């Protein structure tokens, strides 16, 4: 019974973890269920994490390999399988309990569509983790507290048939499956927090309520004294009493706390540990110690989104490998007896767009700019730059805001190394008469969000009196006429002469000078990559 953990001790928890490491999952499964059910802060993180994955937009995508036609039909079949399954969203939530426990099994209930000649999974049924054990190869077995060992199976229980079972597993750290669940690391935090809360309740019960006593004269008879004690023990708002002259009822108010009690500080620390464990961002539970709320919320997104993406990838792999694969195996007749390519199950749990570092933008008062590799497309296809085709870009996953709102303070902050390098390259280009000063000034203003005065200060006197650099002369080609048959014959019959490997280092005069328009575009791309943090293509 999970209720037996209400007064858990350190030795009891140590024993449960000891048996868990030896493959006995019964007590650990019950304890994790009790942890989540009795701790409101833990349950909030638990449900938030799981809901973030289940509410994502999930898609069945054809396998990229194998026969294309079969892959498309298989994806449509598996999409129909999910659509016709009863309670699929609830099954997703149940399977994701593996985040806390480390594993979560469910049993498949099959049905047959005789009209379409399809074998489908009608429903997935929850099966509690305390019914299972691990064998010597750390494979999950149906144990049922010993009942499964009484059949033809060995002492570890029944081997799980993949056509009957689906077991979602979460591996938060490398190692054996017994250290996989998040609550393996949070078990001690939960116990210490529970102790602190129970102790605080005892203190409040003893010292928080007012204390009543009666003062009486020394010659008060014992019978009267006993009567007063009985009255005080039974005192509440519905009681009334008449006291003799000379007796007085005294009230001592309950104890009060000034300042921040140590109990609250300790509970804050425990809750912060929960936050780091589940979301990977401790400052979301204690924003005051780590900056403004805007910066904290931004950093929380930076760390939480990758966690949710990882949880979604784990879940998608389980569905593809243990649900789609078996369903296609049971429906080979739809593909001419062949095993169709197994589709993937993927979710949009977080933005896949390239984003500016959120921490920097939080300090600058803005959001993240959606670049999404558009610069490469601009150079390759000649399409307009998304940052110049209007004054707005997609910010923070779709909200349209002016670009300047995200970078209104960029000119007041220090430039990083890539930005400085890009700016120096622009100045060198102007110095070499490969770009007009006005074009360089416009690029600096646009890329680094500077005003005219700041751009002029950076350029200085470079580029005044711009004269385009003359292109290097090309060697004249010697015409060959048909009147010289000997030359034509030698040219057609002889192989091209071999060039000797040169050991001379290439000088600056050997490098090709790019046209002004192409050079400008490439400098603009490098500059904007420095701002947005895009990697080099």
N, C-alpha and C positions, 0 to 999 in steps of 0.2 A: 504494500500500500504506500503511495507517495506521501501520505500524511505522516509517516514515521520520521520524516526529516525535519519536523518542526523544531525539535530541540537538538539539532545536529551538533556534534562535537568534532574537534580536530581529528581525533583518532578514528571516528566513524568515516569522515571524508577521506582520510588516508587509506583506510581499508577499501573503500569503494574504488578509488583510483588504482590501488594495487591489483584488485581483481579485474578491473578494466584492462590493464596492461597484459593480462593473461587470457584475454578473449572473452571474459564473462561480461555480457552487456546488460544484464537484467537490472541491477541496482543503478547503474549509470543512466540508463534510459529513464527510469522512474525519477531520478534526482533532477535531471535536466528539465523534465516536464514540470516538476515542482518549482524549480528555480524561476522559470518563465512565468508560471501561473501566480506566484506570490510576490514578485518584485515588480512594482509598477514602472519604475525607470527602465529596468531591463526589458520588460514586455514592450514598452514604447519603442526602444531601439530595434527590437526583434521584428515587430510588425511593420515599422517604417522601412527597414531594409528589405523585407520580403515583398511588401507592397510595391516598392520601387521596381522590382524585377517583374512582378506579375502584371503591373499596369502598362508595361512597355508594349510597343507595337511589334508583335511577333509575326514572322513570315516563314513559310516553307519555301526553300529555294532549291532548284534542281542541282544535282551534283555536276561539277564542272568536268568530270572525267567520265569516260564510258560513252555508250551510245546516246547521242543527244535526244533522239526521239523517246527512247525508253526513260531517260532521266526526266524529261518533261512530264510524261505520263505518270511516273512514279511520284513526282512532286505533287501533281494534282490529286493523286490517290491519297497521299498522306495528309494533304490539306483537308480532304473530305473526311478522313479518319478522325482528325482533331475536331472538325466541325460537328460530326455526328456523335461524338463522345459525350456522355452525360456528366455534367459537373467538372468540366476540364479546368476552369479557373480555380476551383477549390482543390483539385488534385495538384495543381501547380503549387499552391500555398502549402499543402501537406508535404510534398516532396522537398520543398525548400526548408523544411524543419531540419534538414541535414546540416544547414549552416551552424546550428547550435549543437546538435547531437553528434554530427560527423557522418551520419548515414540515415536514410529513411526509406524503408521498403514499402511497396504497395503491390497488391495482387491484381492481375488483369482478369477481367471477365469478358470472354469472347462471345460474339454473336454472329449469325450467318444471315446475309442478305441473299435469299434464294433467287430473287428476281434478277439481281445484278451479278449473282455468283461471286460474292465478295465475302471474305472473312474479316470482320471488324472487331475492334476492342470496344465494347459497349460502355465500360466503366472501369475505373481504378479504385480499389478498395483499400482503405487505411489499415495497416497492420502495425501494432505497437512494437517498438524496438526491443522491449524486454522479452519478446518471443524468439530472439535470435542470439546466436553465438558465432565466434570466429574459430575456424579450425587451425591446424598447424601451418597452413599456407596463407593464413589471414584472409580466407574466403568466408563470406557470410553464409551461415546455415540456419535453417528453421529448427529451433531446439524445443520450443514450447515447454520450458521448464522440465525437460526430460521425457515428455510424452513422445516426441518424434524419434527418440532412440530405441523405443520398444518395438519398432517395426524392423524392416530389413536394413535400415540405415545404421551407420556406425555410431559411436558414442558422442560424436559432435553434432549429430542431427541430420536433417534432410538437406541434400544438395539442392540449391535453388535452380529450377528449370527456367531458362531465359524466356521461353514462350509463356510462362505463367507469372513471372516476377519482374518488377523493375525496381532497382535500388539506386537511388540518387546518393552520391557521396560528395562530401566537401573535404578538400585537403588544404587546410590553411597553412600548414607547415610541412616540410619534407619529413618523412618518417613512416612509422607504422600507422595503420588506420585508427588506432586507439588514441592518437594525439591530434586527430584531424579537426574535430569540432571546435568552434570558437569558445564554447563554455568550458572546454578543458583548461584553458588559460584563465577563464573567469570564475572558476568554482571557488577559489579561495577568496576572491574579492566579494563574491556573493555571501559567503559565510561570515566574513568579518563585518560586512555591512549589516547583516541580520543580527549579529551579536550587539553591535552598537545601538541599533534601534530598540532591541529588547531591553538593554540596560537603561536607555533613556526613558522608556516607558515606566520602568520600575522607579526611577528617580522622581518622575512626575507624580506617580501614584503615591509615593511616600511624602514628598516635600512640596508638591505643587498645590495641593488642596489646603484650605485654612484648617488650623488646629484649634479645637474647642476644649476648654477646661472650666471648672467651677471653683471659685474661692469660697471657703466657708470658715466659720470661726472655730477656734480650737475645741470648744465644748460641744460641737455638733455631734449628735449621736451617730453611731456606726450604721444604724438602719437608714438614716437620712443620707449618709455618705454612699452606701450601697445603691440607694435609689437614684442618686445623682449619676453614678457611674453607668447604671443601666440606661438612664435617660440619654447620656452622651453617646453611648454605643448605638442607640437607636434613633439618633437625631437626624431628621431631614425636614424638608419644607412642609410636610403634612402634619408634623407633630407640634404640639404646644405643651407648655408646662407652667406650673405655678411654683414659685420658689419662695422659701421663708425669708423673712427679713434677716439681713446679715449675710446672705448668700449672694454671690455675683457670678454671672456667666462671662467668661473671658474668651476672646477670639484672637488667635495669632494668625496673621495673613500668611499665605503660602510664599515660599521662597521665589525671588525674582532674579533674572539674569540680565546683567548689563554687558554691552559689547557683544561680540560674536562668540557664541559658545563653541567649545572644542568639538562638541558632537556635530554641529553643523559643518564645521571645517572638515571633519573626517568624512561625513557623508558626501560632501562636494568632491572630495578626492576619490572616493569610491565610484561616484557617478562619472567623473572624468575618465577613470580607468575603463568603465563600460564604453564610453564614447570612443576612446582610442581603439578598443578591441573590435567594435562593430563597424565604425566609420573611418577609422584611421586618422581622425582629426580631434585632438584633445581640446583645442581652443573653442570649439563650438559649445562646450559645456561651461567654459569659463572665459568669456570674451573680454572681460575687463582687464585681465592680466596680459593680453596679447594684442591690444589695439582696438580700433573702432569696430562697431558691429558690422559695418559694410565690408571692411577688410576681412573680418572673421568669416562672414558668410561666403565671401569669395574663396578663401582658402579652403573652407569646408567643401565647396563644390569641386575644387581641384583634386582633393583626396578621395571624396566620397564617390564621384563619378567613376573613376577607375575601378573601385571596389565593386560597384554595381555592374559594371561591364564584365568584370571577371566572374561574378556570380552568374550573370546571364549566359556567358560562354559555357561555364560548367553545366548549367541546366540544359542548354541546347544540345550539348554533346551527349548527355544522358538520354534525352528524348530521341535523338537521331540513332544512337547506338542500341538502345534497349527497347524502343517502341517502334520506330519506323522500320528498322532492319528486320525485326521479327514479323511485323505485319506484311512486309514485302515477301518474306520467306513463306508465309502462309498463303500468299496469293501469287505464286509463280505461274499459275495457269493463265493469269491475265497478260503475261509477257512471254507466252510461248514456251513455258517451262524454264525460262532463264531467270537469274537473279538480277533484278533491275538495280541500277545505281541508286544508292541510298541518299535521299536528299538531306539537306541541313536545316536546322531550326535555329533561326537567328532573330535577335531582338535589338531594337534601337533603344538601349538603356541609357545612353549618354551620347552627346554630340561627337561625331567623328571628324568634325571640321578642324582645320588648323586654326589655333587661337593664339592671340597675344598672351603673354604671361599674366595671369589674373591678379597675382599679388602686386605687380607693378601698376596695373591699371586701377586697382583698388586704392592705392596711394595717390593716384592721379585723379581719382573721382569719377572714373568711367568704367565701362564694361569691356567685354572681349570682342575684338573685331574679327568677323568671319572672312578669312582670306581664301581658304579652300583651294589653294593651288592655282588661283586664277591668273597669276602673273605669267606662269609658264604658258598658259593658253593664249595670253595676249601676245607673247613673242612669237608663238608658233602659228597662230591663225590670223593675227592682225585685228582681232576684235578689240573693242574699247576696253580700257582698264576699268574694272568695277569700281575703283575708288575715284575715277574721274567722270564716270557716266552718271553724274548726279552727286549730291552732297551727303548721301546716306549709305550705310551698309548694314548688313544683318548683324545685330548685336545681341549677345547672350541668347543664342538659340532661336532667333527669329524676330525679336522685337526691333522694329525699324526706328533708328535714332540717328541724328546727325553724327558724322564721323568726328567732327570737332568736339562733340560732347564727351567722347571717350579720351580725347588727347588735348583737352584745353589747357593742361598744365605741363605738357611734355617739354615745352621750351624752357621751363624753369628747372628741369631735372637734368642730372648728368647723363651724358650719352654713354652707351656701352661701347665695347671695343669694335664690334662690327659696324656700328653707326659712324664712329670716328674714322675708321678705315674707308668707308664708302664716301664720306665727305672729303677726305684727302684725295681720293681718286678723282672726284669731280673737279677739285681745284687743279690737279695735275693735268687733267684733260683740257681745261680752259687755258692753262699756261702753255700747253703744246699747240694752241690754236686749232684744236679739234672740236671745240664747242663754243658758241657765242656766250658772252658773260650773261646776257639776259636769260638764255636757256638754263644755264647753271643756277642762276638766282631763282628761277621759277621752280627748278627741281628741289633745291634746298628748302624753299618755303613750303612746297607741297609735301615733301617726304618727311621733313623734321618739324613741320607746323611752326615755322618761324615767320616773323613779320619782316618788312622791308629793311628796317634798320639792322636787325640781327643778321640777315643774309648779307647785307653790304659790309658789315663789320667782319664777317668771316672771309668774304672774297677779297676785301682790301682793294688794292689797285690792279688785281689780276684781271686780264681780259679787256682792259681799256684799249680802244683802237684795234679791235679784233680783225684779223685778216686770215681767212681760211688757209690752212696749210696746203701747199701745192702737192699733188699726188706724185709719187716717185715715178720717174720715166721708165717705161717698159722697153725692153730690147726690141729693136726693129726686126721684123721677120723678113728673111731673104726669100723673095718669090722664086718659085721653081716652075719653069715652063716645060711644055712638052717637047721643045726643041732640044732638050738635053736628055736623050734617052738613057744615057749611061747613068746619070744621077737618079732618074726614076727607077731604073732597074736595081741599083744598089739600095735605094730606100725601101723598095718593096721586098727584096729578098733577104736583106740582112736583119738580124735581131737587134733590138735596141741595146746600145752600149751600157755596160754595167757601171754604176756610179760608185766611186770609192767612198768608203765611210770617212767622214770628216771628223777630225778630233778637235777642230776649232770651235770654241764656244760661240753661240749665236750672239751677235751684237744687236744693239737697239735698232740699227739700220736694217737688219735682216727681218724684223718683225713687220707683219702686214698692218697697214693702217686701215681701220674700219671706217666705213662711211659715217657721216655725222648722225644720221637718223638712227641707224642700227646701234651705234655706240650709246646714244642718248637713252634708247629703250633699255639696253642692258644695264646701264648705270642706274636707271630708275628701278629696274627689277631688283638689283643688288641692294639698293638703298632701302626699298620697301621691305625686302627680306630682313634687313637688319632691324627694322622697326617691329615687324610682326613676329620675328623669331623663326621664320621659315627656314628649314634646312636647305643647303645647296642642292639643286636638281642633279 
